[in-house]
Amino acid sequence: MTQEGELLWEPGSEWRTQATVTRFMTWLGVHRDLRFTTYDEFWRWSVDDLDGFWSAVAEYFGVRWHADPACAIAEPRMPGTEWFPGGRLNYAEHLLFPATADVDPDRVAVVFAREDGRERTLTWRELRANVAAVRSWLREAGVGPGDRVAALLPNCPEALVAMLATASLGAIWSSCSPDFGPRGVADRFTQIEPVVLITVDGYTYGGKPFDVLPTVEALRDDLPTLKSTVLVPYLADEPVLPGAADWADVLRTPGELEFTPVAFDAPLWILYSSGTTGLPKPIVHGHGGILVEHVKQLALHMDLGPEDRFFWFTTTGWMMWNLLVSGLAVGSAVVLYDGSPAYPGMDALWRLAERTGITSFGVSAPYVQSCMKADLHPGRDLDLSRLRSIGSTGAPLPPEGFGWVYAEVKRDLMLSSLSGGTDACTAFVGGSPLLPVRAGEIACRLPGSRVEAYDENGSPVVDQVGELVLTAPMPSMPVMFWNDPDGARLRDAYFDTYPGVWRHGDWIKVTERGSCVIYGRSDATLNLGGVRMGTS
């Protein structure tokens, strides 16, 4: 049995020297006269000098400013941090033309696979052409900056194309997975009053078809602001939805690929976080905050670049989809999968990894445990030679899950258990190509994330379980909640316990060596060694 804290992997010299974070630290030495001998020194600087760190991220990763910002951070208070004031940019531009990679237009940018065996790819050229067409159609439909485009789409290329087209106009994207059900979809989209709805006719899961057109017809009645609907054929070749434009016709719309410059904190998309009562919280993230956080996360933590194929098992209703598609911004090809992870067998995703050459493979912790219980041997039975890293999130990964990965998948890979949330659309703690992997532990607090464990008195503690808090702002924190004009709901959600400090709602232990262990939600009672902790 693998024990918590057991050393399972250490990065070799090749990992350390070739990692993007190493190159970034070298660049800081040349251009900022900064020297770091340990990861902890680098992390400490990144959270103590927010202006220095985030301005360096923007410069190193080639943020394309249409108007230059005055600085990286003008006001560090929480909530209400002002990031990159005066800066104007567009998120979609950076995904379609990644600044740090001169991608071949005829190289594959998107790999798509369905559980029923259908697969296709899009090159960078094809992706750009599709986005240009959909952008032009949306513009002709009257969509402009600030308008909402809602999508009831699975994890497919059409969702990615529509999101990028929406963002390119400065309009606001919001998506739900078709499996949410009529009430779940309506509870989300009625709050944001979209002008366009893009939907499929249905989807398959576990080998079974599911028709969503009745949901769509009811939803349209609930959305009085809706002006246009687009139907993407997914189950049937020629589905019928009265009054809807056909996706194939939308793709034939002539138009140039352009990008509307918007303010750094201009709304990019609306995600949803379900509370214990009431409607889901509509969380608004900004173009610039998501861009700089995601390129930092994907490049410095996950070590992704132009040679990678990045996969995460997700739906369009989970923030991991948003992080997945941002992989384009570092030049990686993204692998989109729609269907059950266990159909036709529990090894479906591992076979996908072999077939498509995935280098970075992301799943949930429960999936890893299910593979372990099913006695799978992916490393023995499949060719996973291209696989370099595995990500695990959604729940704490227990030590035996770590042990299974290294015993049954591959000995030489970086396993990153990570934790964060929809609220900031990123992870706060995760792995690093500079640090070892220990069973049951998350390797480190990530650059730019000043994570602490607070005791009951609101003081930081080490090697003790406490509340996960952020004592410094991050660019991808919500710009606002939709329909929260005075910010009261946002303050109540994160800042009601510790004024000026973000309380995330998880139990965490930060160890003396800087690693972390997550114990679950802090609004539940936790029993650690016979000591009860929690709200009851």
Wavefront OBJ file of the C-alpha trace (Angstrom):
o trace
v 0.000 0.000 0.000
v 1.381 3.401 -1.023
v 1.880 5.664 2.003
v 1.126 9.399 2.126
v 4.309 11.362 1.482
v 6.097 8.463 -0.228
v 8.458 9.710 -2.939
v 7.272 8.416 -6.324
v 9.006 10.566 -8.951
v 11.707 13.168 -9.256
v 12.343 15.242 -12.373
v 15.625 14.381 -14.051
v 18.078 16.933 -15.367
v 16.391 16.948 -18.791
v 13.030 17.804 -17.243
v 14.522 20.584 -15.142
v 16.687 22.195 -17.805
v 14.138 22.074 -20.631
v 11.070 23.085 -18.615
v 9.388 26.342 -19.598
v 9.524 27.518 -15.991
v 13.321 27.118 -16.051
v 13.557 29.169 -19.246
v 11.282 31.792 -17.691
v 13.470 32.003 -14.587
v 16.562 32.353 -16.803
v 14.809 35.159 -18.693
v 14.052 36.869 -15.371
v 17.749 36.746 -14.579
v 18.673 38.433 -17.853
v 15.845 40.961 -18.077
v 14.949 41.586 -14.418
v 18.240 40.769 -12.665
v 16.436 38.179 -10.522
v 18.076 34.961 -9.313
v 16.324 31.996 -7.711
v 18.022 28.915 -6.296
v 14.839 27.090 -5.261
v 11.235 26.848 -6.405
v 10.123 28.304 -3.074
v 12.206 31.438 -3.668
v 10.595 31.834 -7.087
v 7.087 31.306 -5.668
v 7.694 33.762 -2.839
v 8.791 36.473 -5.286
v 5.763 35.784 -7.518
v 3.311 36.502 -4.693
v 5.251 39.310 -2.995
v 5.890 41.345 -6.167
v 2.585 41.043 -8.011
v 3.351 43.873 -10.410
v 6.758 42.438 -11.253
v 5.540 38.874 -11.679
v 2.447 39.519 -13.775
v 4.125 42.128 -15.974
v 6.877 39.561 -16.622
v 4.289 36.894 -17.521
v 2.603 39.268 -19.974
v 5.912 40.233 -21.587
v 7.480 36.770 -21.704
v 4.386 35.117 -23.184
v 3.887 37.879 -25.731
v 0.548 39.424 -24.807
v -0.559 41.488 -27.816
v -1.670 44.869 -26.547
v -3.847 47.030 -28.790
v -3.335 49.716 -26.136
v -0.545 49.441 -23.581
v -1.381 49.230 -19.859
v 0.094 51.683 -17.386
v 1.234 48.861 -15.082
v 0.304 45.310 -14.116
v -1.621 46.134 -10.944
v -2.864 49.549 -9.900
v -4.811 48.619 -6.790
v -4.137 45.313 -4.982
v -7.206 45.376 -2.725
v -9.673 42.476 -2.720
v -12.286 42.639 -4.064
v -11.868 45.341 -6.690
v -8.296 44.741 -7.839
v -7.456 46.793 -10.927
v -5.265 44.769 -13.292
v -3.358 46.184 -16.289
v -5.281 49.502 -16.324
v -5.628 50.992 -19.795
v -4.585 47.774 -21.526
v -6.709 46.564 -24.453
v -6.475 43.101 -26.009
v -8.553 40.125 -27.154
v -8.384 36.605 -25.705
v -9.364 34.879 -28.971
v -6.485 36.461 -30.883
v -3.990 34.768 -28.585
v -5.537 31.317 -29.046
v -5.696 31.525 -32.824
v -2.262 33.124 -33.201
v -0.217 31.903 -30.206
v 2.525 34.419 -29.494
v 5.137 31.984 -28.210
v 4.838 29.492 -31.076
v 5.120 30.013 -34.823
v 2.624 27.273 -35.651
v 2.397 25.764 -39.116
v -1.103 26.646 -40.441
v -1.446 23.126 -41.850
v -0.551 21.433 -38.588
v -3.344 19.883 -36.500
v -4.745 22.238 -33.862
v -7.815 20.265 -32.752
v -8.364 16.514 -32.443
v -11.952 15.423 -31.825
v -13.236 11.993 -30.854
v -16.711 10.745 -29.926
v -17.512 7.635 -27.973
v -19.216 6.177 -31.056
v -15.892 6.120 -32.906
v -16.316 9.196 -35.080
v -13.155 11.284 -35.201
v -11.895 14.321 -37.096
v -9.253 17.001 -36.895
v -8.938 20.709 -37.634
v -5.719 22.353 -38.720
v -4.833 25.830 -37.514
v -5.852 27.140 -40.946
v -9.229 25.391 -40.813
v -9.851 26.527 -37.244
v -9.156 30.155 -38.161
v -11.398 29.944 -41.232
v -14.264 28.471 -39.207
v -13.953 31.151 -36.538
v -13.916 33.875 -39.215
v -17.140 32.523 -40.739
v -18.994 32.169 -37.437
v -17.774 35.597 -36.348
v -19.149 37.105 -39.550
v -22.496 35.333 -39.105
v -22.803 36.489 -35.490
v -22.010 40.036 -36.532
v -24.685 39.911 -39.250
v -27.075 38.611 -36.586
v -26.451 41.816 -34.628
v -24.094 40.451 -31.987
v -21.665 43.000 -30.584
v -19.547 43.700 -27.503
v -21.307 42.772 -24.278
v -24.030 40.643 -25.905
v -24.397 37.104 -24.593
v -24.132 34.012 -26.784
v -25.375 30.851 -25.070
v -24.434 27.350 -26.162
v -25.957 23.970 -25.381
v -23.115 21.972 -26.864
v -20.982 18.944 -26.020
v -17.187 19.024 -25.981
v -16.809 19.317 -29.751
v -15.045 21.575 -32.285
v -18.240 23.549 -32.888
v -18.203 24.664 -29.243
v -14.586 25.803 -29.494
v -15.181 27.634 -32.789
v -18.308 29.373 -31.507
v -16.590 30.448 -28.291
v -13.638 31.952 -30.152
v -15.935 33.710 -32.626
v -17.961 35.160 -29.752
v -14.853 36.333 -27.917
v -13.363 37.837 -31.085
v -16.334 40.237 -31.209
v -16.078 41.213 -27.558
v -19.363 39.388 -26.909
v -19.788 37.129 -23.866
v -19.823 33.328 -24.076
v -21.699 30.945 -21.804
v -22.091 27.201 -22.272
v -23.899 24.272 -20.718
v -23.466 20.596 -21.398
v -26.550 19.017 -23.046
v -26.804 16.516 -20.190
v -27.708 19.243 -17.684
v -31.442 18.767 -18.146
v -34.141 21.374 -18.867
v -34.221 22.994 -15.420
v -30.460 23.134 -15.043
v -30.023 24.841 -18.407
v -32.887 27.292 -17.853
v -31.641 28.217 -14.369
v -28.378 29.318 -15.964
v -29.297 30.904 -19.278
v -32.383 32.819 -18.135
v -30.165 34.830 -15.782
v -27.917 36.160 -18.550
v -30.495 36.987 -21.282
v -28.664 35.722 -24.394
v -29.366 37.020 -27.893
v -28.120 33.884 -29.691
v -28.457 30.202 -28.773
v -26.238 27.583 -30.419
v -27.362 24.010 -29.789
v -27.111 20.392 -30.871
v -30.106 18.182 -31.534
v -28.864 15.564 -29.078
v -25.891 13.576 -27.845
v -24.833 10.039 -26.986
v -23.600 8.736 -23.663
v -22.776 5.168 -22.767
v -23.944 4.017 -26.180
v -27.404 5.580 -25.824
v -28.805 8.549 -27.793
v -30.459 11.460 -25.991
v -32.709 13.957 -27.795
v -32.402 17.526 -26.477
v -34.692 19.318 -28.965
v -37.651 19.311 -26.517
v -35.366 21.037 -23.999
v -34.312 23.563 -26.633
v -37.877 24.376 -27.652
v -38.883 24.942 -24.019
v -35.735 26.976 -23.398
v -36.443 29.313 -26.303
v -39.805 30.124 -24.740
v -37.979 31.081 -21.527
v -35.552 33.443 -23.298
v -37.437 36.535 -24.523
v -34.186 38.279 -25.528
v -33.289 35.517 -28.001
v -33.009 36.730 -31.602
v -31.365 33.778 -33.351
v -30.816 30.044 -32.920
v -28.182 27.903 -34.621
v -28.600 24.124 -34.847
v -25.562 21.831 -34.994
v -26.477 18.349 -36.332
v -25.054 15.826 -33.884
v -27.415 12.862 -33.640
v -29.318 13.096 -36.918
v -27.870 14.154 -40.267
v -30.675 16.642 -40.904
v -32.452 17.506 -37.640
v -35.329 19.955 -37.710
v -35.727 22.937 -35.385
v -38.119 25.591 -36.725
v -36.537 29.002 -37.159
v -32.980 27.811 -36.566
v -30.025 28.457 -38.849
v -28.026 25.411 -39.896
v -24.401 25.231 -38.726
v -23.223 24.282 -42.222
v -24.766 27.472 -43.610
v -23.154 29.514 -40.841
v -19.742 28.126 -41.829
v -20.303 29.354 -45.388
v -20.621 32.980 -44.287
v -17.841 35.039 -45.902
v -15.804 37.251 -43.615
v -12.357 38.240 -42.407
v -10.843 37.092 -39.134
v -10.602 40.200 -36.977
v -10.441 40.843 -33.240
v -12.226 43.604 -31.369
v -9.877 45.124 -28.770
v -11.488 45.188 -25.327
v -10.452 46.309 -21.858
v -8.387 43.866 -19.803
v -11.351 43.180 -17.509
v -14.008 43.113 -20.257
v -16.273 40.076 -19.754
v -15.111 37.020 -21.708
v -17.421 34.284 -20.463
v -19.879 33.394 -17.732
v -19.395 30.186 -15.766
v -21.710 28.857 -13.071
v -21.063 27.651 -9.560
v -23.925 25.959 -7.773
v -24.558 26.993 -4.212
v -26.457 25.016 -1.620
v -29.558 27.155 -2.171
v -30.940 29.346 -4.943
v -29.900 29.684 -8.561
v -26.360 28.912 -9.737
v -23.977 31.857 -9.339
v -23.155 33.382 -12.762
v -19.414 34.097 -12.511
v -17.934 36.547 -15.022
v -14.261 36.316 -16.002
v -12.337 38.860 -18.046
v -10.397 38.540 -21.312
v -7.043 39.585 -19.900
v -7.230 37.885 -16.526
v -8.038 34.517 -18.057
v -5.363 34.907 -20.721
v -2.421 35.674 -18.430
v -3.510 33.153 -15.787
v -4.036 30.349 -18.285
v -0.768 30.809 -20.180
v 1.003 30.919 -16.817
v -0.802 27.780 -15.656
v -0.365 25.822 -18.870
v 3.257 26.774 -19.557
v 4.894 27.226 -16.146
v 3.010 24.527 -14.234
v 1.911 21.984 -16.860
v 4.912 22.607 -19.143
v 2.825 22.601 -22.320
v 4.069 23.883 -25.664
v 3.823 23.462 -29.455
v 4.885 19.801 -29.422
v 2.117 18.749 -27.039
v -1.327 17.274 -27.449
v -3.345 18.359 -24.435
v -6.391 16.434 -23.216
v -8.739 16.767 -20.287
v -11.876 14.716 -19.830
v -14.503 17.398 -19.368
v -17.768 18.835 -20.619
v -18.555 22.393 -21.673
v -20.269 22.888 -18.321
v -17.055 22.524 -16.280
v -14.229 25.054 -16.004
v -11.721 22.440 -17.147
v -13.133 22.848 -20.664
v -12.169 26.510 -20.561
v -8.667 25.654 -19.382
v -8.392 22.866 -21.966
v -9.155 25.075 -24.963
v -6.715 27.708 -23.689
v -4.037 25.143 -24.517
v -4.085 26.677 -27.993
v -2.554 29.850 -26.518
v 0.737 28.030 -25.858
v 0.684 26.391 -29.292
v -0.510 22.965 -28.141
v -3.032 20.911 -30.072
v -6.117 20.222 -27.952
v -7.881 16.866 -27.843
v -11.653 17.082 -27.383
v -13.625 13.994 -26.373
v -17.377 13.615 -26.047
v -18.952 10.630 -24.371
v -18.622 8.323 -21.414
v -15.127 7.670 -20.060
v -16.159 4.056 -19.516
v -17.666 3.262 -22.926
v -17.239 0.828 -24.509
v -14.850 -0.078 -21.661
v -13.099 1.538 -18.719
v -9.957 1.827 -20.838
v -11.625 4.114 -23.426
v -9.646 7.226 -22.483
v -6.336 5.385 -22.303
v -6.987 4.003 -25.783
v -7.750 7.558 -26.897
v -4.367 8.617 -25.502
v -2.605 5.900 -27.489
v -4.552 6.574 -30.688
v -4.166 10.360 -30.744
v -0.705 10.699 -29.214
v -1.766 12.610 -26.113
v 1.204 14.008 -24.183
v -0.709 15.630 -21.299
v -3.670 13.606 -20.017
v -6.170 15.129 -17.595
v -8.924 13.325 -15.703
v -10.717 13.401 -12.363
v -9.439 11.673 -9.247
v -12.514 9.375 -9.136
v -11.671 8.204 -12.678
v -8.162 7.201 -11.587
v -9.645 5.268 -8.678
v -12.173 3.576 -10.986
v -9.341 2.436 -13.265
v -7.511 1.067 -10.250
v -10.595 -0.841 -9.065
v -11.125 -2.204 -12.592
v -7.576 -3.608 -12.482
v -6.500 -1.809 -15.661
v -2.910 -1.976 -16.905
v -2.655 0.859 -19.473
v 1.132 0.949 -19.463
v 1.371 -2.773 -20.151
v -1.431 -3.061 -22.688
v -1.035 0.166 -24.684
v 1.657 2.324 -26.261
v 1.748 5.443 -24.092
v 5.267 6.430 -25.094
v 4.254 10.017 -25.907
v 2.622 10.575 -22.513
v 4.637 13.048 -20.388
v 2.206 14.155 -17.703
v -1.088 13.318 -16.031
v -3.348 15.809 -14.295
v -5.917 14.907 -11.661
v -8.550 17.178 -10.159
v -12.183 17.310 -9.066
v -11.441 15.632 -5.716
v -8.374 14.778 -3.626
v -6.378 11.903 -5.139
v -5.526 9.420 -2.357
v -2.024 7.936 -2.011
v -3.065 4.624 -3.561
v -4.241 6.523 -6.666
v -0.779 8.040 -7.012
v 0.759 4.612 -6.554
v -1.460 3.058 -9.223
v -0.436 5.672 -11.813
v 3.267 5.009 -11.326
v 2.838 1.234 -11.147
v 0.354 0.740 -13.988
v 0.643 3.721 -16.352
v 4.234 4.926 -16.524
v 7.208 5.380 -14.221
v 8.617 8.517 -15.813
v 5.904 11.128 -15.946
v 4.814 14.147 -13.933
v 1.605 13.431 -12.025
v -0.014 16.694 -10.975
v -2.830 16.594 -8.511
v -4.260 20.092 -8.634
v -6.941 22.068 -6.878
v -8.630 25.379 -7.545
v -12.100 26.167 -8.722
v -14.642 27.535 -11.155
v -14.563 30.805 -9.233
v -11.109 31.728 -10.584
v -11.164 29.251 -13.504
v -7.771 27.885 -12.558
v -5.797 25.929 -9.987
v -4.116 27.494 -6.964
v -1.999 24.476 -6.045
v -0.553 21.820 -8.331
v 2.589 20.193 -9.651
v 5.804 21.547 -11.099
v 8.421 20.085 -13.460
v 10.982 21.276 -10.904
v 9.587 19.331 -7.940
v 9.173 15.701 -6.876
v 5.843 13.897 -6.686
v 4.864 12.460 -3.305
v 1.870 10.200 -2.783
v -1.261 11.984 -1.609
v 0.359 15.413 -1.805
v 0.090 18.342 -4.185
v 3.619 19.468 -4.971
v 3.356 23.217 -4.438
v 1.509 26.481 -4.331
v 1.514 27.779 -7.894
v 3.246 30.988 -9.019
v 1.095 34.041 -8.426
v -1.200 32.185 -5.982
v -0.578 33.278 -2.387
v -2.267 30.331 -0.728
v -2.283 29.981 3.050
v -3.955 27.694 5.575
v -5.761 29.795 8.188
v -6.538 28.545 11.679
v -9.714 29.476 13.552
v -8.151 32.821 14.513
v -7.354 33.790 10.928
v -3.616 33.186 11.277
v -1.517 31.198 8.774
v -0.379 27.772 9.971
v 2.045 25.162 8.625
v 1.625 21.391 8.947
v -1.878 21.947 10.310
v -5.225 21.726 8.548
v -6.879 25.083 8.026
v -9.078 27.130 5.720
v -7.687 27.579 2.205
v -7.368 31.316 1.667
v -5.733 33.590 -0.870
v -4.152 36.620 0.759
v -3.276 38.328 -2.533
v -5.377 38.840 -5.669
v -5.093 36.884 -8.925
v -5.999 38.240 -12.389
v -8.550 35.492 -13.109
v -10.648 36.163 -10.028
v -14.203 37.109 -11.071
v -14.716 40.506 -12.650
v -18.205 40.334 -11.133
v -21.249 38.148 -10.719
v -23.901 38.753 -13.362
v -26.868 40.729 -11.991
v -24.878 41.816 -8.930
v -24.535 45.573 -9.576
v -23.218 46.550 -6.138
v -20.986 43.483 -5.749
v -22.776 42.320 -2.599
v -23.145 38.693 -3.709
v -19.493 38.484 -4.721
v -18.321 39.888 -1.382
v -20.579 37.494 0.501
v -19.278 34.534 -1.512
v -15.550 35.006 -0.842
v -14.825 37.858 1.570
v -17.436 37.573 4.330
v -15.209 35.630 6.751
v -11.861 37.418 6.405
v -12.153 41.004 5.097
v -9.781 41.554 2.196
v -8.878 37.838 2.056
v -10.405 35.282 -0.334
v -11.867 32.315 1.568
v -12.151 29.514 -0.949
v -14.104 26.964 1.076
v -11.649 24.046 1.206
v -9.621 22.484 3.996
v -5.897 22.517 3.223
v -2.623 21.638 4.901
v 0.563 23.362 3.754
v 3.549 21.246 4.745
v 6.896 22.520 5.938
v 8.442 21.617 2.578
v 5.791 23.624 0.691
v 3.586 20.813 -0.580
v -0.156 20.753 0.099
v -2.897 18.301 0.992
v -6.562 19.093 0.276
v -9.175 17.528 2.558
v -12.421 18.612 0.907
v -14.962 21.353 1.436
v -14.757 23.388 4.632
v -18.534 23.820 4.758
v -18.646 20.136 5.722
v -17.477 18.619 8.966
v -14.051 16.992 8.825
v -12.753 14.483 11.324
v -8.968 14.420 11.494
v -7.480 12.145 14.095
v -10.637 12.365 16.156
v -10.762 16.183 16.001
v -13.919 17.542 14.397
v -13.519 20.568 12.157
v -16.224 22.331 10.205
v -19.346 24.415 10.309
v -21.313 22.137 12.605
l 1 2 3 4 5 6 7 8 9 10 11 12 13 14 15 16 17 18 19 20 21 22 23 24 25 26 27 28 29 30 31 32 33 34 35 36 37 38 39 40 41 42 43 44 45 46 47 48 49 50 51 52 53 54 55 56 57 58 59 60 61 62 63 64 65 66 67 68 69 70 71 72 73 74 75 76 77 78 79 80 81 82 83 84 85 86 87 88 89 90 91 92 93 94 95 96 97 98 99 100 101 102 103 104 105 106 107 108 109 110 111 112 113 114 115 116 117 118 119 120 121 122 123 124 125 126 127 128 129 130 131 132 133 134 135 136 137 138 139 140 141 142 143 144 145 146 147 148 149 150 151 152 153 154 155 156 157 158 159 160 161 162 163 164 165 166 167 168 169 170 171 172 173 174 175 176 177 178 179 180 181 182 183 184 185 186 187 188 189 190 191 192 193 194 195 196 197 198 199 200 201 202 203 204 205 206 207 208 209 210 211 212 213 214 215 216 217 218 219 220 221 222 223 224 225 226 227 228 229 230 231 232 233 234 235 236 237 238 239 240 241 242 243 244 245 246 247 248 249 250 251 252 253 254 255 256 257 258 259 260 261 262 263 264 265 266 267 268 269 270 271 272 273 274 275 276 277 278 279 280 281 282 283 284 285 286 287 288 289 290 291 292 293 294 295 296 297 298 299 300 301 302 303 304 305 306 307 308 309 310 311 312 313 314 315 316 317 318 319 320 321 322 323 324 325 326 327 328 329 330 331 332 333 334 335 336 337 338 339 340 341 342 343 344 345 346 347 348 349 350 351 352 353 354 355 356 357 358 359 360 361 362 363 364 365 366 367 368 369 370 371 372 373 374 375 376 377 378 379 380 381 382 383 384 385 386 387 388 389 390 391 392 393 394 395 396 397 398 399 400 401 402 403 404 405 406 407 408 409 410 411 412 413 414 415 416 417 418 419 420 421 422 423 424 425 426 427 428 429 430 431 432 433 434 435 436 437 438 439 440 441 442 443 444 445 446 447 448 449 450 451 452 453 454 455 456 457 458 459 460 461 462 463 464 465 466 467 468 469 470 471 472 473 474 475 476 477 478 479 480 481 482 483 484 485 486 487 488 489 490 491 492 493 494 495 496 497 498 499 500 501 502 503 504 505 506 507 508 509 510 511 512 513 514 515 516 517 518 519 520 521 522 523 524 525 526 527 528 529 530 531 532 533 534 535 536
